[in-house]
């Protein structure tokens, strides 16, 4: 990959066997660096990422957001329902969806920030499978909010699918906690092994 060649940042991707090509998923990914988004196409192939409507108002960048993502409007119950209906359509006919459930880049020392309900509500509405993914070491190569890169190795761990089949809205917290715990455990183990963030 040209990106790795020029920047001397390599990607070690594990767990691709959990992704079946003919099935659509909700990929739930931690977020510590802009490099997370570079890693994802290599890890999972094609997907649609979610973006808040507010991001479309950023000059120039907003145009790119509109073109490459599914924009979620959280301004009213009607808008949220319309967004959910559109996401269900994407999952059932167009492809997989990628969500950063923390909502923003993690600049804290905690393994993960709290998760928002959105990805888990979508999974339950669509009776879809969630695939948790942890990106490890990205913040060391490119700090949160920075565009400066340092050579290094980024590990991407794709975890086994978590099914929302048979669940309803009362199960959102349980589903969210299950995925959070799995991802947090991977990050804590990585930090212990590498003595790093």
C-alpha positions in Angstrom: 0.0 0.0 0.0 1.4 3.4 -1.0 0.3 5.0 2.3 2.5 2.5 4.3 5.4 2.9 1.9 5.6 6.7 2.1 4.8 7.0 5.8 6.4 3.9 7.2 3.2 3.0 9.0 2.2 -0.6 8.7 -1.1 -2.4 9.5 -1.4 -5.8 11.2 -5.0 -6.9 10.6 -6.3 -9.9 12.5 -9.7 -11.6 12.5 -10.8 -11.1 8.8 -12.2 -14.6 8.9 -15.1 -13.3 11.0 -16.4 -11.2 8.1 -18.5 -13.1 5.5 -18.5 -11.3 2.2 -22.2 -11.8 1.4 -23.4 -10.4 4.8 -23.8 -6.8 5.9 -22.6 -5.7 9.4 -22.4 -2.8 11.7 -18.7 -2.3 12.4 -18.2 -0.7 15.8 -14.7 0.8 16.1 -12.8 2.7 18.8 -11.4 6.1 17.8 -8.0 7.5 18.9 -6.5 8.9 15.7 -7.3 9.9 12.1 -5.3 6.8 11.2 -8.3 4.7 12.3 -10.1 5.7 9.2 -7.1 4.8 7.0 -7.0 1.3 8.6 -10.7 0.4 8.1 -10.9 -0.1 4.3 -7.9 -2.5 4.5 -9.5 -4.3 7.4 -13.1 -4.7 6.3 -13.4 -3.6 2.7 -16.3 -1.4 1.6 -18.6 0.3 4.1 -20.6 3.4 4.7 -19.5 5.5 7.7 -21.9 7.5 9.8 -21.5 11.2 10.3 -23.3 13.8 12.4 -25.2 16.4 10.4 -23.2 19.1 12.2 -20.0 17.9 10.3 -21.6 18.8 7.0 -21.4 22.5 7.9 -17.6 22.5 8.0 -16.3 24.4 4.9 -15.0 22.1 2.2 -14.8 19.1 4.6 -18.6 19.2 4.8 -18.9 18.5 1.1 -16.7 15.4 1.4 -18.7 14.2 4.4 -22.0 14.4 2.4 -20.4 12.5 -0.5 -18.8 9.6 1.4 -21.0 9.0 4.5 -24.5 8.5 5.7 -25.4 11.6 7.5 -27.4 11.3 10.7 -29.7 14.1 11.7 -30.3 14.1 15.5 -32.2 17.4 15.6 -35.7 16.0 16.1 -37.6 12.6 16.6 -38.8 12.8 13.0 -35.3 13.4 11.7 -33.9 10.6 13.8 -36.5 8.2 12.5 -35.8 9.2 8.9 -32.1 8.5 9.6 -32.8 5.2 11.1 -35.0 4.2 8.2 -32.2 5.1 5.8 -29.6 3.1 7.7 -31.9 0.1 7.8 -32.1 0.4 4.0 -28.4 0.6 3.7 -27.9 -2.5 5.8 -30.4 -4.6 4.0 -29.5 -3.7 0.5 -26.4 -1.6 0.0 -23.7 -2.7 2.4 -22.2 -2.5 5.9 -22.1 0.5 8.2 -19.2 1.7 10.3 -19.7 3.6 13.5 -17.4 5.2 16.0 -19.7 4.7 19.1 -17.7 7.1 21.3 -18.9 9.9 19.1 -15.6 11.7 19.0 -11.9 11.0 19.2 -10.7 9.6 22.5 -8.2 12.1 24.0 -8.5 10.7 27.6 -6.3 8.1 29.3 -9.3 5.7 29.5 -9.4 2.7 27.1 -12.7 3.9 25.8 -15.1 6.7 26.3 -18.7 6.0 27.0 -20.7 4.6 24.0 -23.7 6.3 22.5 -26.8 4.2 21.8 -27.0 4.8 18.1 -25.1 1.8 16.7 -26.9 -0.6 19.0 -30.3 0.9 18.3 -29.7 0.5 14.6 -28.5 -3.1 15.1 -31.7 -4.0 17.0 -33.9 -2.2 14.5 -32.3 -4.1 11.6 -31.8 -7.3 13.6 -28.2 -7.1 12.3 -24.8 -8.3 13.5 -22.3 -6.0 15.1 -18.6 -6.7 14.6 -16.5 -5.0 17.2 -13.1 -3.8 16.0 -10.2 -2.3 18.0 -7.5 -0.3 16.5 -4.4 -0.4 18.6 -1.3 1.8 18.4 -2.8 4.4 16.1 -2.5 7.3 18.6 1.2 6.6 19.0 1.7 7.0 15.2 -0.6 10.0 15.0 -1.9 11.8 18.1 -5.6 12.6 18.4 -6.4 15.8 16.4 -2.9 15.9 14.9 -1.9 15.5 11.2 1.8 14.8 12.1 2.7 11.1 11.6 5.5 8.9 13.1 6.5 5.5 11.7 5.1 2.6 13.5 2.8 -0.5 13.5 -0.9 -0.3 14.0 -2.8 -3.5 15.0 -6.4 -4.0 14.0 -8.3 -6.7 15.8 -11.6 -7.8 14.3 -13.6 -9.6 17.0 -16.4 -12.2 16.5 -19.8 -10.9 15.5 -22.4 -10.1 18.2 -25.9 -10.7 17.0 -28.9 -8.4 17.7 -31.3 -11.1 16.4 -34.3 -11.4 18.7 -33.4 -8.3 20.8 -35.6 -5.3 21.3 -35.1 -1.7 22.5 -35.1 -3.0 26.1 -31.8 -4.8 25.3 -29.8 -1.8 24.1 -27.9 -1.4 27.3 -27.0 -5.1 27.5 -25.9 -5.2 23.9 -23.9 -2.0 24.3 -22.2 -3.3 27.5 -21.3 -6.6 25.8 -19.6 -4.9 23.0 -17.9 -2.3 25.2 -16.5 -4.9 27.5 -15.1 -7.0 24.7 -13.4 -4.0 23.1 -12.1 -2.6 26.5 -10.6 -5.9 27.4 -8.6 -6.0 24.1 -7.3 -2.4 24.7 -6.3 -3.1 28.3 -4.4 -6.3 27.3 -2.6 -4.4 24.5 -1.6 -1.6 26.9 -0.2 -4.1 29.4 1.8 -5.9 26.7 3.2 -2.7 25.2 3.2 -0.4 28.2 1.5 2.3 26.1 -1.8 4.1 25.5 
